[in-house]
Amino acid sequence: MARRTNQHMPAIITVPTSLDDQSFEQVLAQVAQYPHDEPLTIDARHCTFATAYGLPALLALAETRAPKPLFLPPEDSDTVRYWEARNRRTPSRVDRFLSLSDDRNKVVE
C-alpha cells in the first residue's frame, strides 16, 4: 500500500513479498496514485522472491520516473544474492537504478 509519512517525504511504494507479473500490478497501482515528477521510495525490504519478470519490471518502472526513485533493497540475503546475480547479466541497467549495496538509503540515479 502506498503511503506518505509527511508532505516533504517521498511517497513509499511497497513491493510485495513475492514479486511476479501479477503482484507487480499492485506496485503499478500504487505508483499510479502519484504524478510522474513526485519523489518515490520503492520499499522492497520485505521482498523474499522475485521471478525473472520482477526485477526487470522494477527497472522499467524506475526508468519512467523523474526524479529516479529511492530504492530500499531486500533485507533477505538470498534475495539480494539473486538480484546481484541478475545484475551481473545486465549491470549497466541495474546499476543506474538499483543500489544493492549495504547503503540501503542511497538515491538511485
C-alpha positions as CSV (number, residue, x, y, z in Angstrom):
1,M,0.0,0.0,0.0
2,A,1.4,3.4,-1.0
3,R,1.7,5.9,1.8
4,R,3.3,9.2,2.6
5,T,4.6,10.0,6.0
6,N,4.6,13.7,5.5
7,Q,4.4,16.3,2.7
8,H,8.2,16.7,2.5
9,M,9.0,13.0,2.3
10,P,8.7,10.8,-0.8
11,A,5.7,8.6,-1.2
12,I,6.5,5.0,-0.2
13,I,5.7,2.2,-2.7
14,T,5.7,-1.2,-1.0
15,V,6.9,-4.1,-3.1
16,P,5.0,-7.4,-2.2
17,T,6.9,-10.2,-0.6
18,S,6.7,-12.2,-3.8
19,L,7.2,-10.1,-7.0
20,D,5.9,-11.5,-10.3
21,D,3.8,-10.2,-13.2
22,Q,0.6,-10.4,-11.2
23,S,1.9,-8.8,-7.9
24,F,3.7,-6.2,-9.9
25,E,0.3,-4.8,-10.8
26,Q,0.0,-3.9,-7.2
27,V,3.1,-1.9,-7.4
28,L,1.9,-0.1,-10.5
29,A,-1.5,0.6,-8.9
30,Q,0.4,2.3,-6.0
31,V,2.6,4.3,-8.4
32,A,-0.4,5.4,-10.5
33,Q,-1.6,7.5,-7.5
34,Y,1.3,10.0,-7.9
35,P,2.3,12.4,-10.6
36,H,5.3,11.5,-12.8
37,D,7.5,14.0,-11.0
38,E,6.5,13.0,-7.5
39,P,9.5,11.6,-5.5
40,L,9.0,8.0,-4.6
41,T,10.7,5.4,-2.4
42,I,10.4,1.8,-3.6
43,D,10.5,-0.3,-0.5
44,A,11.5,-3.9,-1.4
45,R,12.9,-4.7,2.1
46,H,10.3,-7.4,2.7
47,C,10.5,-8.9,-0.8
48,T,11.8,-12.5,-0.5
49,F,11.1,-13.8,-4.0
50,A,11.1,-12.3,-7.5
51,T,10.5,-14.1,-10.8
52,A,12.7,-13.2,-13.8
53,Y,9.9,-10.7,-14.6
54,G,10.1,-8.9,-11.2
55,L,13.5,-7.2,-11.3
56,P,13.2,-6.0,-15.0
57,A,9.8,-4.7,-14.1
58,L,11.2,-2.6,-11.3
59,L,14.0,-1.3,-13.6
60,A,11.4,-0.3,-16.2
61,L,9.4,1.5,-13.5
62,A,12.5,3.4,-12.4
63,E,13.1,4.5,-16.0
64,T,9.6,6.1,-16.1
65,R,10.2,8.4,-13.1
66,A,11.8,11.8,-12.7
67,P,13.4,12.1,-10.2
68,K,14.5,8.5,-10.0
69,P,13.1,6.6,-7.0
70,L,14.9,6.0,-3.8
71,F,15.3,2.2,-3.6
72,L,15.3,0.1,-0.4
73,P,16.7,-3.3,-1.4
74,P,15.5,-6.6,0.1
75,E,16.7,-7.5,3.6
76,D,16.8,-11.2,2.8
77,S,20.3,-12.1,1.8
78,D,19.3,-14.8,-0.6
79,T,17.0,-12.4,-2.5
80,V,19.9,-9.8,-2.6
81,R,22.2,-12.5,-4.0
82,Y,19.7,-13.4,-6.7
83,W,19.3,-9.8,-7.7
84,E,23.0,-9.3,-7.7
85,A,23.4,-12.3,-10.0
86,R,20.8,-10.7,-12.3
87,N,22.9,-7.5,-12.0
88,R,25.9,-9.4,-13.4
89,R,23.9,-10.1,-16.6
90,T,22.7,-6.6,-17.1
91,P,24.9,-4.4,-14.9
92,S,24.6,-1.1,-16.7
93,R,20.8,-1.0,-16.4
94,V,20.7,-2.3,-12.8
95,D,23.5,0.0,-11.6
96,R,21.8,3.0,-13.0
97,F,18.6,2.5,-11.0
98,L,19.0,0.0,-8.1
99,S,21.7,0.0,-5.5
100,L,22.0,-3.4,-3.8
101,S,24.9,-2.2,-1.6
102,D,24.8,-2.0,2.2
103,D,23.9,1.6,1.8
104,R,20.1,1.0,1.9
105,N,19.1,4.6,1.6
106,K,21.2,5.5,-1.5
107,V,19.4,7.7,-4.0
108,V,19.4,5.9,-7.3
109,E,20.1,7.9,-10.4
